[in-house]
Structure formats: C-alpha cells, structure tokens
C-alpha cells in the first residue's frame, strides 16, 4: 500500500496541508506507528515518507519515526 493510500484512509488527501501542519504530521505519525501494513511496506522500501517531513529508521525492536521540525 502507498503512503497516499494510507492517508486517504485518514481522509487526508492534500499533501500541502499535511506538510504545513505540525499537528497533522503528528496525527499521521501516530497512525503509521500503529499500522502493521504500512510498517511492512516501509521496511521493504516501498514508500518514501521524507516529503511529509517524516523520517524512519528500522531497528531490531521496530520502526523509529522522527518528525522533522518545519516552520509553520
């Protein structure tokens, strides 16, 4: 599944609105952390979350997400 597909589930379709809103990015992050299918796609290199102001690092204990600070 693509990141856009995951975001559509949340009703968040416009990328521009997400990138500008710190609160929206935090909501996305919370959803992604809980999404097994998204985490599997991320580990497989099937998604790129950098355009959303997010980075991720896969560890032996799971996926660690980080929200990049952006001025609003």
N, CA, C and O of each residue as an XYZ file, in Angstrom:
288
protein
N       0.840     -1.178      0.000
C       0.000      0.000      0.000
C       0.887      1.245      0.000
O       1.959      1.245      0.606
N       0.452      2.279     -0.663
C       1.232      3.505     -0.750
C       0.907      4.426      0.411
O      -0.098      4.255      1.100
N       1.774      5.405      0.616
C       1.515      6.399      1.655
C       0.233      7.155      1.342
O      -0.558      7.432      2.244
N       0.016      7.493      0.068
C      -1.219      8.179     -0.305
C      -2.442      7.344      0.062
O      -3.454      7.879      0.516
N      -2.343      6.022     -0.138
C      -3.449      5.139      0.229
C      -3.708      5.158      1.723
O      -4.858      5.187      2.163
N      -2.643      5.142      2.496
C      -2.797      5.212      3.954
C      -3.423      6.543      4.365
O      -4.282      6.586      5.246
N      -2.990      7.627      3.723
C      -3.508      8.939      4.068
C      -4.963      9.093      3.661
O      -5.736      9.758      4.350
N      -5.340      8.482      2.545
C      -6.733      8.539      2.125
C      -7.633      7.892      3.167
O      -8.758      8.342      3.380
N      -7.149      6.841      3.815
C      -7.923      6.211      4.880
C      -8.215      7.212      5.993
O      -9.266      7.156      6.630
N      -7.283      8.120      6.218
C      -7.452      9.126      7.260
C      -8.253     10.321      6.762
O      -8.574     11.219      7.541
N      -8.577     10.341      5.474
C      -9.289     11.470      4.914
C      -8.373     12.646      4.630
O      -8.843     13.768      4.446
N      -7.067     12.400      4.592
C      -6.099     13.462      4.334
C      -5.565     13.292      2.924
O      -4.698     12.456      2.673
N      -6.081     14.081      2.021
C      -5.757     13.891      0.623
C      -4.733     14.912      0.138
O      -3.898     14.585     -0.705
N      -4.778     16.131      0.646
C      -3.890     17.181      0.151
C      -2.552     17.161      0.864
O      -2.487     17.372      2.075
N      -1.484     16.907      0.121
C      -0.146     16.864      0.691
C       0.243     18.207      1.285
O       0.861     18.260      2.349
N      -0.110     19.289      0.611
C       0.295     20.612      1.069
C      -0.218     20.893      2.480
O       0.503     21.470      3.295
N      -1.426     20.500      2.772
C      -1.996     20.734      4.098
C      -1.223     19.955      5.158
O      -1.022     20.447      6.268
N      -0.796     18.759      4.824
C      -0.043     17.944      5.778
C       1.322     18.534      6.078
O       1.736     18.621      7.234
N       2.008     18.935      5.033
C       3.369     19.419      5.197
C       3.393     20.675      6.059
O       4.346     20.891      6.808
N       2.370     21.497      5.964
C       2.345     22.761      6.693
C       1.914     22.607      8.149
O       2.181     23.493      8.961
N       1.277     21.540      8.485
C       0.698     21.415      9.814
C       1.458     20.409     10.680
O       1.462     19.212     10.397
N       2.084     20.896     11.711
C       2.799     20.033     12.656
C       1.828     19.050     13.316
O       2.149     17.875     13.493
N       0.653     19.534     13.672
C      -0.336     18.672     14.307
C      -0.770     17.550     13.360
O      -0.945     16.410     13.790
N      -0.942     17.865     12.090
C      -1.316     16.839     11.116
C      -0.214     15.802     10.989
O      -0.494     14.605     10.927
N       1.045     16.249     10.950
C       2.147     15.288     10.855
C       2.182     14.382     12.083
O       2.462     13.189     11.966
N       1.905     14.931     13.235
C       1.877     14.096     14.443
C       0.744     13.074     14.386
O       0.912     11.937     14.825
N      -0.401     13.471     13.852
C      -1.514     12.533     13.694
C      -1.159     11.419     12.721
O      -1.465     10.251     12.959
N      -0.513     11.791     11.627
C      -0.069     10.803     10.650
C       0.922      9.844     11.297
O       0.823      8.629     11.123
N       1.862     10.386     12.034
C       2.876      9.567     12.681
C       2.233      8.550     13.616
O       2.610      7.378     13.613
N       1.277      8.986     14.407
C       0.600      8.077     15.326
C      -0.092      6.950     14.564
O      -0.030      5.787     14.963
N      -0.747      7.306     13.470
C      -1.415      6.292     12.660
C      -0.406      5.302     12.071
O      -0.626      4.091     12.101
N       0.693      5.824     11.537
C       1.682      4.965     10.896
C       2.334      4.011     11.884
O       2.588      2.851     11.561
N       2.601      4.499     13.085
C       3.226      3.661     14.102
C       2.340      2.450     14.399
O       2.840      1.367     14.701
N       1.017      2.644     14.311
C       0.081      1.571     14.629
C      -0.286      0.713     13.419
O      -0.997     -0.280     13.573
N       0.175      1.066     12.235
C      -0.205      0.369     11.006
C       0.830     -0.697     10.634
O       1.925     -0.377     10.173
N       0.471     -1.961     10.837
C       1.385     -3.056     10.504
C       1.679     -3.109      9.012
O       2.818     -3.348      8.610
N       0.655     -2.888      8.188
C       0.880     -2.971      6.737
C       1.792     -1.846      6.265
O       2.637     -2.056      5.395
N       1.626     -0.657      6.831
C       2.498      0.441      6.421
C       3.929      0.177      6.863
O       4.865      0.414      6.099
N       4.107     -0.301      8.065
C       5.457     -0.593      8.563
C       6.136     -1.658      7.714
O       7.339     -1.576      7.468
N       5.391     -2.645      7.267
C       5.965     -3.683      6.398
C       6.404     -3.071      5.067
O       7.480     -3.388      4.561
N       5.566     -2.188      4.496
C       5.926     -1.522      3.241
C       7.145     -0.634      3.429
O       8.008     -0.568      2.553
N       7.222      0.045      4.557
C       8.356      0.920      4.834
C       9.647      0.108      4.915
O      10.663      0.480      4.328
N       9.597     -0.986      5.637
C      10.780     -1.842      5.760
C      11.205     -2.418      4.410
O      12.390     -2.649      4.172
N      10.238     -2.644      3.537
C      10.533     -3.195      2.213
C      10.984     -2.120      1.227
O      11.312     -2.427      0.081
N      11.001     -0.868      1.665
C      11.438      0.218      0.800
C      10.411      0.628     -0.237
O      10.766      1.204     -1.265
N       9.134      0.337      0.018
C       8.080      0.632     -0.950
C       7.487      2.027     -0.796
O       6.717      2.462     -1.652
N       7.830      2.736      0.275
C       7.264      4.070      0.497
C       8.366      5.070      0.827
O       9.415      4.708      1.359
N       8.110      6.332      0.501
C       9.033      7.422      0.811
C       8.266      8.441      1.647
O       7.336      9.084      1.159
N       8.659      8.580      2.893
C       7.926      9.487      3.770
C       8.632     10.821      3.960
O       8.151     11.674      4.706
N       9.761     11.010      3.298
C      10.531     12.236      3.508
C       9.779     13.487      3.059
O       9.925     14.547      3.668
N       8.976     13.374      1.996
C       8.242     14.546      1.524
C       7.185     15.013      2.528
O       6.661     16.121      2.411
N       6.880     14.182      3.495
C       5.877     14.527      4.509
C       6.524     15.094      5.773
O       5.841     15.336      6.768
N       7.823     15.300      5.733
C       8.501     15.807      6.915
C       8.729     14.728      7.953
O       8.887     15.023      9.137
N       8.747     13.476      7.514
C       8.966     12.358      8.415
C      10.179     11.566      7.955
O      10.447     11.456      6.759
N      10.896     11.026      8.903
C      11.954     10.079      8.597
C      11.722      8.848      9.462
O      11.038      8.920     10.483
N      12.289      7.725      9.055
C      12.128      6.492      9.831
C      13.408      5.691      9.778
O      14.144      5.714      8.792
N      13.649      4.994     10.846
C      14.817      4.108     10.929
C      14.307      2.777     11.461
O      13.656      2.723     12.504
N      14.602      1.721     10.747
C      14.170      0.389     11.156
C      15.245     -0.201     12.061
O      16.418     -0.260     11.693
N      14.833     -0.634     13.241
C      15.757     -1.242     14.193
C      15.308     -2.679     14.477
O      14.271     -3.122     13.982
N      16.081     -3.385     15.260
C      15.700     -4.747     15.657
C      14.439     -4.743     16.517
O      13.763     -5.766     16.631
N      14.123     -3.615     17.114
C      12.980     -3.528     18.021
C      11.753     -2.914     17.366
O      10.716     -2.778     18.015
N      11.850     -2.540     16.088
C      10.718     -1.940     15.392
C      11.149     -0.723     14.591
O      12.338     -0.500     14.365
N      10.183      0.047     14.174
C      10.452      1.239     13.369
C      10.418      2.466     14.258
O       9.474      2.667     15.022
N      11.462      3.290     14.154
C      11.538      4.534     14.911
C      11.272      5.682     13.937
O      12.020      5.880     12.980
N      10.202      6.434     14.192
C       9.846      7.562     13.347
C      10.330      8.857     13.981
O      10.446      8.959     15.203
N      10.607      9.833     13.147
C      11.025     11.154     13.619
C      10.306     12.206     12.781
O      10.236     12.091     11.557
N       9.778     13.223     13.437
C       9.138     14.334     12.744
C      10.143     15.459     12.619
O      10.658     15.956     13.621
N      10.427     15.864     11.379
C      11.334     16.979     11.151
C      10.607     18.271     11.493
O       9.445     18.449     11.129
N      11.281     19.159     12.183
C      10.674     20.440     12.523
C      10.641     21.325     11.289
O      11.639     21.489     10.589
N       9.472     21.890     11.044
C       9.313     22.823      9.925
C       8.589     24.052     10.453
O       7.638     23.929     11.225
N       9.031     25.236     10.044
C       8.318     26.432     10.480
C       6.917     26.476      9.893
O       6.710     26.126      8.731
N       5.957     26.907     10.704
C       4.576     26.981     10.231
C       4.225     28.383      9.831
O       3.099     28.641      9.405
